[in-house]
Amino acid sequence: MDRIALPVSPLTVEAFAPYGRVLSPSGARDTGREGYDIWIQPFAAESRPRLQIVRYHARPFVVALIERHLHVTEARQPLSGSPAIIVVAESSDTPPGPESLHAFRLDGEGVLFHRGTWHAIDAYPQHGSHADFLFLSEEATVNELFEHPGRPPERTQVHDFRAAGIELVIDANALFKKPNP
Ligand SMILES: NC(=O)N[C@@H](O)C(=O)O
């Protein structure tokens, strides 16, 4: 098994742009009224939206499976629990290599994936027992994955690094490297 370390990058609008948007009230508002600003986010789904709360339990910082959803721009907003690390790669028809994966730490700010952005099926709580997220997806994608887990999904593409003989280990130490002043 080839063991490859994945450094963790600070979550910034620019750094995350290839994978999606950071959900934060930044830049000019889109609409609103006196004393009330609205930033419209480009969420898109081809079936009914599905709002979920997802609890990621603490787990080893090892990435085995990644996936991408072809018919929804999935959104995740931290709710409670520990900051958590997500692993992403740009949308591509063929699965990305380890060199194309990037890990980001979500600590308060959420993200909206571009359609088809590859992501680890897990998020990795940095400490403690779990990390809870508000999770916006679509009914058809979620039902395929969780109501019919034995059936190969049509709306989601999955890739198994473990089956390819690759063990991806998130480099948690990089979390503590402060950006250069
Ligand atoms: N939970 C959910 O709707 N989808 C997951 O497969 C995911 O992490 O994208």
The ligand as a Tripos MOL2 file, in Angstrom:
@<TRIPOS>MOLECULE
LIG
    9     8     1     0     0
SMALL
NO_CHARGES

@<TRIPOS>ATOM
      1 N1        -25.0250   12.8010    2.9530 N.am      1 LIG1
      2 C1        -25.2420   13.0240    1.6820 C.2       1 LIG1
      3 O1        -26.3110   13.4620    1.2880 O.2       1 LIG1
      4 N2        -24.2640   12.7520    0.7850 N.am      1 LIG1
      5 C2        -23.0010   12.1770    1.1140 C.3       1 LIG1
      6 O2        -22.7990   11.0680    0.2980 O.3       1 LIG1
      7 C3        -21.8820   13.1400    0.8840 C.2       1 LIG1
      8 O3        -20.9770   13.2140    1.7330 O.co2     1 LIG1
      9 O4        -21.8800   13.8050   -0.1570 O.co2     1 LIG1
@<TRIPOS>BOND
     1     1     2 1
     2     2     3 2
     3     2     4 1
     4     4     5 1
     5     5     6 1
     6     5     7 1
     7     7     8 2
     8     7     9 1
@<TRIPOS>SUBSTRUCTURE
     1 LIG1         1 GROUP 0 **** ****
